[in-house]
Amino acid sequence: MSKLVIVGTVAFDAIETPFGKTDKILGGAGTFIGLAASQFNVDASVVSIVGGDFPQEYLDLLADRNIDISGIEIVKDGKTFFWSGKYHNDMNSRDTLVTQLNVLEHFNPIVPEDYKNADVVMLGNLHPMVQMSVLKQMSKKPELVILDTMNFWMDCALVDLHEVIKHIDVITINDEEARQLTGEYSLVVAARKIHAMGPKYVVIKKGEHGALLFSNDNVFYAPALPLEEVFDPTGAGDTFAGGFAGYLAKMNDFSFKNMKKAVIYGSTLASFCVEKFGTERMIHLKKDEVHKRLNEFKQLTQFDIELT
């Protein structure tokens, strides 16, 4: 089993969907990634920053799942990063209502000493130079570096993003972002162009339509499990990344064959995340529920056919 470093926001969210709305609740990429990775009992540390307004019970919640929180800086006189959004009826598009960077504006991540030799690093969606600063702190080159990013950084920090992409092994982005990053509509061509930028593996998320994994000439597709209803999509992509990274850290096998299994685990956990507001479903998720849904995925994709 490998040590896992997770870098990402630990934050407050306020969400409105066609099913209801919340006040400030626990959110942030680092939180969703950490909760998903904790399903695999890996030795993981979350590196982030919060303000003095962040409840101790939320920190305890992470620690109770054997997530190291020594890398979460607490700025006593500061306020925690806050995001508020409203989803449209299709649940695929949303409007950002409020973004308050607060303490995140001056975030200088510090990797705990015990995790500077981690084999797996999961770089959650942050400014590319913040992501790069984490890699520079590692005492040895990690066996696997996974990066998540978004179109915002392509708009305002593209040069920095290209620089950090040179130093990673896996990139996870959605289909729209893959097209923006490469200028190519075909996802196959886009993946090839992203490979040329540095990553060995390219994961392109397609929301309710599943995910694609590319490695040179190898391609794997994992569907999304059909759900009766999607309650709140917030954090689904981060949960996917956490399941993906957590499984790989547990298995310590970074082959294409094992990456395919990691994609399935990531998709499975993401399918739970959307069933409740925020982190609620992931907090109460049991291992037997995960195993049951993995079997559902297997039944969804497995078939016998006679070639005539």
N, C-alpha and C positions, 0 to 999 in steps of 0.2 A: 504494500500500500504506500502511495506517495503522499507527501505533504502538499496541501493546496492553499495557495494564497488567492484571496478574492478581493479585488479592488472595485469599489462602486459606492453609490450613494446609500446612506441610511437616512431615511427622510420621513416627512409627513406628506400624505396625499389627501385630497378631497375629491370625490368622484361622483359624477352623475351619469346614470344610464337610463334607458327606458324602464328599468326595473326598480329604480329608486335612487337615493343619493345619500352621501355620508358627510359627516363633519371630518375633521382631521383624523386620519387613521395611519397606522404604520405602513410605510412603503419604502421605495428606493430600490435601485437595481441590486446593490450589495445585499440587501435584506432578502429579496426573492432568490437570488443566486445562492446565498448561504442556506436558506431553508430547504431548497431543493437538494443541494449537495449533502445536507445533513441526513438525508434518507439513506446514504451509503456509509454512514459512520466513519467518514474520513477525518483525518487530522487537518482541519481547515481553520484559517484565520481570516477575518474580515478586516480590511483596512479602509477606514472612512473617517468622517468627521460629523459631529452633531453639536447642537447648542445646549445651554443649560436648561432649556425648556423640554429636553427629550426625557421622557419618563424612564426611571430606573427599571421599571417592570419590563420595558421593551428590551433593554440590554440583558436583563436576566433571562428573558425568553430565548434569546440567541445562545447565551451561555449554557442554559439548561439542555440545549441540543448539541452540546460538546463543540460549539463554535468558539474559537479563541477571539475575545473582543479586546485584547490589549492594544490592538492597532486602531481602535476607534478613539480618536481624539475628542475630548469634551471641552468645548469653549464655554466656560461657565457664564460669561456675560454676553454670549452670542445666541442667535436663533438658528434653529435647524432648517435646512433646505425644505422648501414647501412647493408642491405642484398641485394645481387643481385643473381638472378637465371634464368636459361633457361629451359623451359619446352620442353619435347619431343613431337612428333606428337600425341601420345595417350593422352596427357594432364594429365595423371595420374602420370607420373614420371618426375623428374626434376633433374638438376645438380645445385648445389650451386657454383656460380662463385666467390663471394666475401662475407666474413663475417667480419665486423669491429665492435667489441664490443664498443669501444670508452667509453663514460660515463657509459654505462651499466656494464662495468667490475667492477665498485665499487659502484653499486646501493645498497643503503640502504633505502628501502621504508619507508615512514613516512605517516601513515594514518591520515588524518585531524581529529581534535578533534570532530567535529560534526558528523563524520561517524564511530567513534570507537564503537558505539552502534548499528551498522547496523545489520539487520536481515539476509541479504543475502550477502555472500562474493563469488566473482568469481575470482579464482586464475588462471590467464592466464599462458601460458607456459613460465616458468622461472625456475631457479635453485630451487630445492625443499626446500633448507634452506632459500631462499628469501621468498618463499611461506609461510613457517613456521613462519618466523619473523612477517609476517602480522597478522597471527592468534594470536600470542602472544600479539599484541598491542590492540586487541579488549577488550573493557571494560566489555563485557558480551559474553557468548557463542552464536554465531550466530545460528539462527534457521536452516539455510541451508548453507553449504559450498560446493562449486562446484570446482573441480580441473581439469585442462587440463594439459596434459604432453605429452612427445614424447619419441621416442626411444633413442635419444641422452642422456637423463638423465638416462635411463635404462643402458646405456653403461658406463657412467662415474660417476653416483651418485646414484646407486641403493639402498644402505643402507639408504641414506637420503630420497629418494623417498618413500621407505617402511615406514619410520617414519611419514612423513606427511600424507600418505594415511590412517594411523590409525585415523586421526583427521578430516576426511572429510565425507560428506554425499553422494556426487555424484562424479563419475569420468567420464570424457569424453575422450576417446582415439579411435584410429582407429583399424581396425581388425588386422593389422600387429603388432601393439604395444601391443594389448591384448594378442596375441600369444607369443610375446617375454617376456612380463611381467610374464606370467604363465607357459610357456613351453608347453602349450596345443594347439593343432590345432583346436579342436572343440570350437566354440565361446560360446556354452552353458556351457561347462565344464570350459572354461576360465573365464566366468562371475561368476560362482560359486566360483572359487578360489579367484577372486578379492573381492567378497562379504566377504569372510573369512578374508581378510586383513583389513576390516573396513567399506567400503562404503555400504550404504543401497541400493543405486541405481547405476547401471553400464550402461553407454551409450556407445555403440560401433558403431562408424561411419564407413560406408562402401562406402564413396564417391558417385559416380554415382549410386550406388546400395542401397542408403538409410541409415537408422540407426536402431539399435536395442536397446531397453530399457529392462533391467532386474531388477527385484526386487524379491529375493527369488524364488518362483515358478512361478511368473508372468512374462510374456514376451510380448512385444509389438514391432511390426515392422512397420516402416514408410518408404515407398518408396521415392526415389528421383523423382522429377518431370522431365519427359523427356523434354529436351531442344533441340532446333534446333542446337545451337552451344554453346560451352563453350569457352569464350574468354580468361579468365584468372582465374585459380583456387585459386590464392593467397588469403588467408584470408577467404576462404569459411568455414573452420572448426571453426575459431574464430567467424565468423558471426553466425554460428549455435549456438555456446556457448552463444553469446550475446543475441540472440533471446530467447534461452532456459532460461537463467537467468533473462532476462528482463521480460518475461511473468510471471515467477514464483514470482518475486518481486512485480509485479503489483497485482497479484491475492492473494498473501500471503496464498496460499494453496499448501502444499507440499505432497499431497497424490499421489498415483500411478496413479489414474484417471487423475489428473491434470498434472502430469509429461508427460503423453501421449500427451496432448494438447501442452505442451511446446516443445516437440520433433517436432510436426507438424509445430509450429511457427518457430522453429529454422531451419528446413528444407526449409520452404518457403522463409525465408530471405536469406539463403545461395544460393538459386536458383537465386536470383537477383544479388548477389555479383559477380558471375562468368561471368556476361554478359558484363562487361567493365573492363578495366585495374584498378587494385588497388581498391581504395575506391570510385571511381567516381560514380558507380551506387548507392551505399548506401547513398552517400551525397545528391543525387537528388531524392531518392525514396519517393513516396507519399503513404499515407495511403490507398487511394482507389485502388492503384495498388496491395498492399498487400492483401486487402480483395478479390479482383478479383482472385488472384492466390490461396488464401486459398480455394475459391470455386472450383477451378480447381483441387486442391488436394482432396477435398471432392468427386468430381465426379470420380476421378481416383481410389479411394479406396472403394467407396460405391456400394453395389449391393444387389439385392434381389435374393433369391434362394429357390426353393421348394425341400425339401428333399424327395426322393422317396425310 
